[in-house]
Amino acid sequence: MSRKLWRIVIPLVSTILKQSTKQSGRKIRKGEQTRTKPATIKQREKTKTFSNIRKLVRQKRSGVIVRSKGKVVKVLPDDNIGDRHQRFILKLDSGNTVLIAHNIDIAPRVPVSSGSIVNFLGQYEWNDRGGIVHWTHHDPAGWRQDGWIKLKGKKYQ
């Protein structure tokens, strides 16, 4: 390559690297290699949370990260087909009910009983019974926001 071309290419590459580090929120050390994952719309929005589950039910929306709290109205038997899930039904302040499906192959069991008040963060999936919240645990692959369930100040993920 000619010197003229190098004078254009080097600043251009430098600008691109600076922009990518600004977007990731972390600085790259000299000599460090970067590896980026492809950014999908869901990945870019993974830090946004939604708390109005009543609106999601009306809109029949799924795949939305939700944060809310509710009272346990029924503890169901574990789902042992495939990955094991602890299941219980919560009644939210809005009056809606949701099924919590907490993966106990990845995260510890939450010691809930009827009447327990829990906070949660997970992914909402609509159904005609009010919906299911899953991904209430950490993501071992690191591709999505970690979910959790909080009972009496202790976080289970």
Secondary structure by P-SEA (a helix, b strand, c coil): ccaaaaaaaaaaaaaaaaaaaaaacccccccbbbbbcccccccccccccccaaaaaaaaccccbbbbbcccccccccccccccbbbbbcccccccbbbbbbbbccccccccccccbbbbbbbbbbbccccbbbcccccccccccccccccccccccc
